[in-house]
């Protein structure tokens, strides 16, 4: 199943109408951007009466007065598994949707979700909570979102209701310019950057950094959507203009402020963590990205995320320092980092949610633990001993694990699908799961330009890293032949 948030992202961006939020102030300060972000995140996208509470579900085992709220359960192998882990540890649970997901569902299916599944509006959290627990005594332990779009909602609810485990209420972990300004203020490595409102801002930044490549991106975005790497001022100006006319992610305003950052050069990593209170962080998995260009003028796209055991300690240290600097204290993060040739370990972005891939079969096999299980333990006050037994860093292991991104080199309606090759690839010795999105003649196949346009994925895990690497090479060398023929095809050479 293709990631649900990717489907909703497409629906939302096609249909959304921008709000009447005040124009961006061209005089940008750290404080003004924080205030504007909080204002933007509070804008409602769906109507509600604020009289309905949520559905309180009893745990599978045991009995307690502890409740965990989970926002935007959209995926069977992430949010649904996390919910089960919570219930198996004896926690009551409540499932709700962020406005972004609720609006996307309404546009996709033509029916608004029942109000009982909606998150409370800002200022009505306590009223919603009392309607949910119905005058019984319950203690809220945490509020965690599966989706990027629900992170602000989850953070707000946890803070307003005084959850036992809650991060500092702030957009600095979601807004990429604010993130790097915060890192700089705390003496940590950060990108050289400029939040641009006018074309003159772009020209000034490009003049100052001289002959370096820049990354033009939304300040608030996901999945490499809208990200461009530019080598000239002209390219940067074009990317800026194109992005300014688009709708920002998880909101109903435009990308009036566009972020330009000096490009970091070096190997890319993703570090999965779980936190349980002030300064209590566990690194539970480290991944190394492999990206390639499909053509000289094409963007770099994911080929795989490899679970590694030879990670340098410096990248884990950098992530923990960044979490402390930005006020992350509760729940999971999926943090991207580049080991820059000049700066050293430098955070790219902090995503306060789970790794948004089907990683559990790999980490369970190689590490004996998943981020989902660790996050559930972190959310349970009675699981202190289980939390203490989780090591601060993932164990070094001898096997191998890879999330292989299936890349489409063509775009058009599928004329034929290579069933023989498909069965050959999914029968490789180390394959543990797979999903190929488009297989039927007539289905539309998009050329891969970012993670949201992948053609599917294959998971590899085994005790033999040599065998995993061999199967990976087989998939990469043959995946182009899965779609031998599409109409209106455009080869990427």
Buried (B, 14 or more C-beta within 10 A) or exposed (E): EBBBBBBBBBBBBEEBEEBEBEEBBEEBEBEEBBEBBBEBBEBEBBEBEBEBBBEBBEBBEEEBEBBBBBBBBBBEBBBBBBBBBBBBBBBBBBBBBBBBBBBBBBBBEEEBBEBEBBBBBBEBBEBBBEBBBEEEEBBBBBBBBBBBBBBBBBBBBBBBBEBBBBBEEBBBBBBBBBBBBBBBEEEBBBBBBBBBBEEEBBBEBBEEBEEEBBBBBBBBBBBBBBBBBBEEBEBBBBBBEBBBEBBBBBBBBBBBBBBBBBBBEBBBBBBBBBBBEEEBBBBBBBBBBBEEEBEEEBBBBBBBBBBBBEBBEEBBEBBBBBBBBBBBBBBBBBBBBBBBEEBBBBBBBBBBBBBBBBBBBBBBBBBEBBBBBBBBBBBBBBBEEBBEEBEEEBEEBEBBBBBBBBBBBBBBBBBEBBEEBBEEBBEBEBBBBBBBBBBEEEEEBBBBBBBBBBBBBBBBBBEBBEBBBBBBEEBBEEBBEBBEBBBEBEEBE
